[in-house]
Amino acid sequence: MTTIYISGKISGFDSIDYISNFRLAKDEVDTLYPNCKIIIPLQIVPLFGITKWLFYMIADIWQLRKCTHIAMQKNWIDSKGAVIEYFLAKFIFKLEIIFL
């Protein structure tokens, strides 16, 4: 089954802005890949429930490794976390990369 992780900038945005960005990205992925499973970082619980950036990233990467694809939002290059996810997806997990 195709499983797509959506990556993009979260830090530095108001919650309304990053939630909206991820909703738009999810809609775009749904159109490109109907019937796929989509994983969004906003739905992932941080490691041990600790709400610090590192614990979110560990949980996100744990989910990313289970995916077949990663979809990069246009703002990904401005995000330290999304850049890390991109390089892990490309070079470690060897996932197919979709640029939205």
N, C-alpha and C positions, 0 to 999 in steps of 0.2 A: 504494500500500500504506500502511496506517495504521502510523505509527511513533510510539511514545510514549516520551518522556523522563520518567523519574521523578525528582522533585526533593524534597529534604528535608534535614533537619539531619544533619550529620556531625560538625562540630567541637564539642567539649565532651562527646561521648559516648564511652564505651568502645567498642572495635571490635565486641564481641559485641552491644552494643545497636544500633548503627547498621546492622550487617549484618542483624540480626533485623528491624529496621524496614523495610529495603529488601526483604527477602524477603517480608514480609507485604504490602507495597505491590505487589510484582510479582504475587503470587497474586491480589490484588484486581483489578488491571488485567487479568490473564489471564481472570478471570471476566467482567468487563465487556466486554472487547474480545478475544474469542478470535481466534486466528490473526493477531495483530498482532505487529510487531517491537517489542521493548522495549529501551530503552537505560537503563542504570543507571550513575550516576557512579562507582560502585565498580569498574566494569570498564574505565574509561577511563584510559589511560596519560597522565600529565601531560606537558605540552609539554617537549620536550628531555629527558624523564626526570627533571626537577628536581622533587623532592618538597616543594615549597613551595605554600602556598595559592593564590597568584596563577597559578602554572603549571598547577595542577589546574583552576582556573576557566577559563582560556583554552581548555584542551582540552575542558572540559565545554560551554562555549558554542559551540565549533566543532561539536560533535556535536548540540547542541540546535537549531542553525539548520537541520539536515537533517530535523527531525521535523515531523509534522503535528499533534501534540498534546503537552501537558505535563501530567503528573499530579502534583499537589501533595499531599504528605503533610500530616497534621494539624499537624505541628511546623514547617512551612516558615517561618512568620512569625518564629520564633526563630533563624533562620539567615541570616546576612548573605549567603552565597552563594545560597541558595534565593530570597531576596527579589530579588536581582539577576536570577536566572534567570526569575523570575515577570515582572518588568517588561520584560525583553528579549522574552520569549515573547509577552506581551500587546501591547506597543506597537511593537516593532521587527519581530519575525518574524510577528506576528499569528496565533499558533497557537491552536487550541482548547484551553481549560483545563479540566481535570478536577480536582475537589477530592475527595480520598479521605476 
